[in-house]
């Protein structure tokens, strides 16, 4: 056998702890949630940077209300003799690449479950989780060439494991940015970043609001308060343009979403969970924000306001109030808008890259080439599409 030149030899993926010390258990469907609840909570709260959409309650709500094929859900658990050390939620699905459906393994993600990630807060185990998951998936004869994780926040610990993989075996796409505010600066510093004209508009809106009787801000955080506030949130959000005919993007009118968000509207313990901030005037709610807190991060997921009070800018004032609350809380580091819409630029937020990772499963030529297409967008779209269509014509084995 011809010797491989030293400079071409692949370096071993693992260093320090051996992958042989770790093993994978697979759980499917509802059994995954019943069997893993306690460990899922423990691993979630052990994360150095938590994201609410990776919590047990978020995945369970998604599984039971929004997941199109719950029978394809499974959870890979990395264990050793000391117990369960990491957890990777997974679903067998079909993503589109260059307009072609490609069977993949992916961490569950949905527009209302905006961030995906693997749960592992152990510095010793974390670098080995992705290589171990890939080795396991390679043994699954289901015709899936890619393992996708994302969108993933830049604060994710996932990148530690990626550094152990050959660079040709994965691609990273940055489809959007997540705007946020650094609450450690204090609200005065954040307001100073606003333009002069915007600060003037805010002051005028505050003076107008002060003329309304009984104007006040409220926060619902307990289970009972959240249940009542959520009903109000649905009413207010649907009362404006989101509920208009032809749009109907309000939560109330979307299949599965009312129950999904209702299931999330509860405290999770450890300071994490849902909060609904509202602005009341003249005895009714005129603006509302559906928010979630995860460790040092606070996120505004949904918002709505009563358009008959538009001259008082209730949504803008409620957002400033929410931002002020976050800055006054020393345990909150960031207040995220979880998106990068153009209207947010008037607030002059900072932005964080949100990435999706595409990893070739094993060393298959198909996986490497597909990852390469994601990475480099090689050749013309037509040529790449023909290549993909030829290799994805046969449907994957039913799982």
C-alpha positions in Angstrom: 0.0 0.0 0.0 1.4 3.4 -1.0 2.2 5.6 2.0 0.3 8.8 2.4 2.7 11.8 2.5 2.8 13.2 6.0 1.4 16.6 5.0 -1.7 14.9 3.5 -2.5 12.7 6.5 -5.7 13.6 8.3 -5.4 14.6 11.9 -7.5 12.6 14.4 -10.7 14.4 15.3 -10.6 13.6 19.0 -7.9 14.8 21.5 -7.9 14.3 25.2 -11.0 12.4 26.1 -11.6 9.5 23.7 -14.9 9.1 21.8 -14.9 5.4 23.0 -15.7 6.7 26.5 -19.0 8.1 25.2 -22.0 6.4 23.7 -25.3 7.4 22.1 -28.8 6.4 23.1 -31.6 7.1 20.7 -35.2 8.0 21.8 -38.0 8.5 19.3 -41.3 10.5 19.3 -43.2 11.2 22.5 -41.0 8.6 24.4 -38.1 11.0 24.1 -39.9 13.7 26.1 -41.2 11.3 28.7 -37.8 9.7 29.3 -35.6 12.8 29.1 -37.5 15.6 30.9 -35.3 15.7 34.0 -32.0 15.4 32.1 -33.2 17.9 29.5 -33.9 20.5 32.2 -30.5 19.8 33.9 -28.5 20.1 30.7 -30.4 23.3 29.6 -29.7 25.1 32.9 -26.1 24.0 32.8 -25.5 25.8 29.4 -23.2 28.8 29.8 -25.4 30.8 27.4 -29.0 29.7 27.2 -31.5 30.2 24.4 -35.2 29.8 25.3 -36.1 27.8 22.1 -33.8 25.0 23.2 -35.7 24.5 26.5 -37.6 21.3 27.1 -40.9 23.1 27.2 -40.2 24.8 23.9 -39.5 21.6 22.1 -42.4 19.8 23.7 -44.8 22.6 22.6 -43.4 22.5 19.1 -43.6 18.7 19.0 -47.2 18.6 20.1 -48.6 21.6 18.1 -46.5 22.6 15.1 -44.2 19.7 14.0 -45.5 18.4 10.7 -44.1 14.8 11.1 -43.7 14.1 14.9 -43.1 10.4 14.1 -39.8 11.5 12.6 -38.6 13.2 15.8 -35.8 11.6 17.8 -33.3 12.6 20.4 -29.7 11.5 20.5 -28.3 11.4 24.0 -24.6 11.3 24.6 -23.8 9.3 27.8 -20.9 7.8 29.7 -20.7 5.8 32.9 -21.4 9.0 35.0 -24.8 9.6 33.2 -26.2 11.7 30.3 -23.8 14.4 29.3 -25.3 16.0 26.1 -28.5 16.0 24.1 -29.1 16.5 20.4 -32.8 16.9 19.3 -33.1 15.6 15.7 -35.7 15.2 13.0 -35.5 13.5 9.6 -36.8 16.1 7.1 -36.4 17.5 3.6 -34.8 20.9 3.1 -34.4 22.7 -0.2 -31.1 23.4 -1.8 -31.0 25.4 -5.0 -34.7 24.6 -5.3 -34.1 20.9 -5.0 -35.5 18.9 -2.0 -32.6 17.3 -0.2 -33.2 14.7 2.6 -31.3 15.8 5.8 -30.9 15.2 9.4 -31.7 18.5 11.2 -32.1 19.9 14.7 -35.8 21.0 14.9 -36.3 24.6 13.8 -39.4 26.7 13.0 -40.0 30.4 12.5 -41.4 30.5 16.0 -38.6 28.3 17.4 -36.0 30.6 15.9 -32.7 29.2 17.2 -31.5 25.6 17.1 -28.7 24.1 19.1 -27.3 21.1 20.9 -27.4 20.9 24.7 -24.0 20.4 26.3 -22.6 22.6 29.0 -19.6 20.3 29.8 -16.3 21.7 28.5 -14.7 18.2 28.5 -17.5 16.6 26.5 -18.6 19.4 24.2 -15.8 19.1 21.5 -16.8 15.4 20.9 -20.5 15.7 20.6 -20.7 16.6 16.9 -18.1 14.0 15.8 -20.0 11.3 17.8 -23.4 12.3 16.4 -22.0 12.3 12.8 -20.5 8.8 13.4 -23.9 7.6 14.6 -25.8 9.2 11.7 -23.4 7.6 9.2 -24.5 4.2 10.4 -28.2 5.1 9.6 -29.0 3.8 6.0 -31.6 6.4 5.3 -30.1 8.2 2.3 -29.5 11.5 4.2 -26.2 13.2 3.3 -26.3 16.3 5.5 -26.6 17.1 9.2 -27.9 20.7 9.6 -27.9 22.8 12.7 -29.4 26.3 12.7 -30.1 29.0 12.8 -27.5 29.1 15.6 -26.7 32.2 17.6 -23.1 33.4 17.5 -23.0 32.8 21.3 -23.6 29.0 20.8 -21.1 26.5 22.1 -21.5 24.5 18.9 -18.5 26.1 17.3 -16.2 24.2 19.7 -17.2 20.9 18.1 -16.9 22.3 14.5 -13.3 23.1 15.1 -12.6 19.4 15.4 -13.9 18.6 11.9 -12.0 18.9 8.5 -12.9 22.3 7.0 -14.0 20.7 3.8 -16.7 18.7 5.5 -19.0 21.5 6.5 -20.3 24.9 5.3 -21.6 27.9 7.3 -24.3 30.2 5.9 -25.2 33.5 7.5 -28.8 34.0 6.4 -29.7 36.9 8.7 -28.7 39.0 11.7 -30.4 39.2 15.1 -30.6 42.8 16.4 -30.1 43.4 20.1 -29.3 45.9 22.7 -26.4 45.7 25.2 -28.2 46.3 28.4 -24.9 46.5 30.5 -24.5 50.0 29.1 -27.5 51.4 30.9 -30.6 52.9 29.2 -29.2 56.4 29.0 -26.3 55.2 26.8 -28.7 53.3 24.6 -31.0 56.3 24.2 -28.0 58.5 23.3 -27.5 56.2 20.3 -30.9 57.2 18.9 -31.1 60.0 16.4 -32.1 63.5 17.6 -35.3 63.3 15.6 -36.2 59.9 17.1 -35.6 61.1 20.6 -37.8 64.1 19.9 -40.6 61.8 18.7 -40.3 59.7 21.8 -40.6 62.7 24.1 -43.7 63.9 22.3 -45.3 60.5 22.5 -44.6 60.4 26.2 -46.3 63.8 26.7 -49.3 62.7 24.7 -49.5 59.4 26.7 -49.5 61.4 30.0 -52.8 63.0 28.9 -54.6 59.7 28.9 -56.2 58.6 32.2 -54.7 55.6 34.1 -51.8 55.1 31.7 -49.5 52.4 33.2 -47.1 49.6 32.3 -47.6 46.1 33.6 -45.6 42.8 33.4 -47.2 39.4 33.8 -44.7 36.7 34.9 -46.6 34.2 37.1 -48.6 31.3 35.6 -52.0 32.8 36.5 -51.0 36.3 35.3 -49.6 35.0 32.0 -52.7 33.0 31.3 -54.9 36.2 31.5 -52.3 38.4 29.7 -52.0 35.9 26.8 -55.7 36.1 26.0 -55.3 39.9 25.9 -52.2 39.6 23.8 -54.1 37.6 21.2 -56.9 40.2 21.1 -54.6 43.2 20.7 -52.3 41.6 18.1 -55.3 40.5 16.0 -57.0 43.9 16.2 -54.5 45.7 13.9 -53.0 45.1 10.5 -51.8 41.6 11.5 -55.5 40.5 11.7 -56.7 42.3 8.6 -58.1 40.3 5.7 -55.4 39.5 3.2 -52.7 39.5 5.9 -53.9 37.4 8.8 -50.4 37.0 10.2 -51.6 37.3 13.8 -51.0 34.3 16.1 -54.7 33.8 16.5 -55.2 33.0 12.8 -52.2 30.7 12.3 -52.8 26.9 12.6 -51.3 25.6 15.8 -49.7 28.9 16.9 -52.3 29.9 19.6 -51.7 26.7 21.5 -47.9 26.7 20.9 -47.5 30.2 22.4 -50.0 29.4 25.1 -47.9 26.4 26.1 -44.8 28.6 26.3 -46.5 31.2 28.4 -45.3 30.0 31.8 -42.3 30.4 34.1 -39.5 27.8 33.7 -37.7 28.3 37.0 -34.3 29.8 37.6 -35.6 33.1 36.4 -36.3 31.8 32.9 -39.6 31.8 31.2 -42.2 33.9 29.5 -43.2 37.5 30.4 -45.9 39.6 28.7 -45.4 43.3 29.0 -48.3 45.6 28.4 -49.3 49.3 28.2 -52.7 50.1 29.6 -54.7 53.4 29.2 -58.3 54.3 29.6 -59.0 50.9 31.2 -57.7 48.7 28.3 -54.6 47.3 26.9 -53.2 49.4 24.0 -49.9 47.7 23.4 -48.4 44.3 24.3 -45.1 42.4 24.0 -44.7 38.6 24.2 -41.2 38.1 25.7 -39.0 35.3 26.9 -36.1 35.3 29.3 -33.2 32.8 29.1 -30.4 33.4 31.5 -28.7 36.7 30.6 -30.8 37.1 27.5 -34.2 38.8 27.1 -36.1 38.5 23.8 -39.2 40.3 22.4 -40.8 37.6 20.3 -44.2 39.1 19.4 -45.8 42.5 19.6 -49.1 44.2 18.9 -50.8 47.5 19.5 -54.3 49.1 19.3 -54.1 51.1 16.1 -56.8 53.5 17.3 -54.1 54.9 19.7 -51.5 55.2 17.0 -50.9 58.9 17.6 -49.6 58.0 21.1 -47.0 55.5 19.7 -47.9 52.9 22.3 -45.8 50.1 20.7 -42.7 52.4 20.6 -43.2 53.5 24.2 -43.7 49.9 25.4 -40.5 48.8 23.7 -38.6 51.6 25.4 -40.2 50.6 28.7 -39.1 47.0 28.2 -35.6 48.1 27.3 -35.5 50.2 30.4 -36.6 47.3 32.6 -33.8 45.1 31.1 -31.2 47.7 31.7 -32.3 48.1 35.3 -32.0 44.4 35.9 -28.3 43.5 36.5 -28.8 39.9 35.6 -29.9 40.7 32.0 -27.1 41.3 29.5 -28.9 41.5 26.2 -32.4 42.5 25.0 -32.9 40.9 21.6 -35.4 41.7 18.8 -34.8 38.2 17.3 -34.9 39.6 13.8 -33.4 42.3 11.5 -36.4 44.1 10.1 -35.8 47.5 8.5 -38.1 49.3 11.0 -35.7 48.3 13.8 -32.9 50.5 12.5 -34.5 53.6 14.0 -33.5 52.2 17.4 -29.8 51.8 16.2 -29.4 48.3 17.7 -26.3 46.2 17.6 -26.4 43.0 15.5 -25.3 39.4 15.9 -24.7 37.0 13.1 -27.1 34.0 13.0 -25.6 31.1 11.2 -26.8 27.7 9.8 -24.3 24.9 9.6 -24.4 22.1 7.0 -22.2 19.1 7.8 -21.5 16.2 5.5 -22.6 13.0 7.2 -19.5 10.7 7.4 -17.2 10.8 4.5 -19.7 10.2 1.7 -18.9 11.9 -1.6 -22.5 13.1 -1.9 -22.3 14.8 1.5 -19.0 16.4 0.8 -20.2 17.8 -2.5 -23.5 19.0 -1.2 -21.7 20.8 1.7 -19.4 22.2 -1.0 -22.3 23.6 -2.9 -23.6 25.3 0.2 -20.1 26.6 1.0 -19.0 27.9 -2.4 -22.2 28.0 -4.5 -20.1 26.3 -7.2 -20.9 26.5 -10.9 -24.2 27.6 -12.4 -27.4 27.1 -10.6 -28.7 24.8 -13.4 -25.6 22.5 -13.3 -25.6 22.3 -9.5 -29.4 21.6 -9.6 -29.0 18.8 -12.1 -26.3 17.2 -10.0 -28.5 17.3 -6.9 -31.6 16.1 -8.7 -29.7 13.0 -9.9 -28.6 12.1 -6.4 -31.8 12.8 -4.5 -34.2 11.2 -7.0 -34.7 8.1 -4.8 -36.7 9.0 -1.7 -35.1 8.2 1.7 -36.0 5.1 3.6 -39.0 5.7 5.7 -38.1 6.3 9.4 
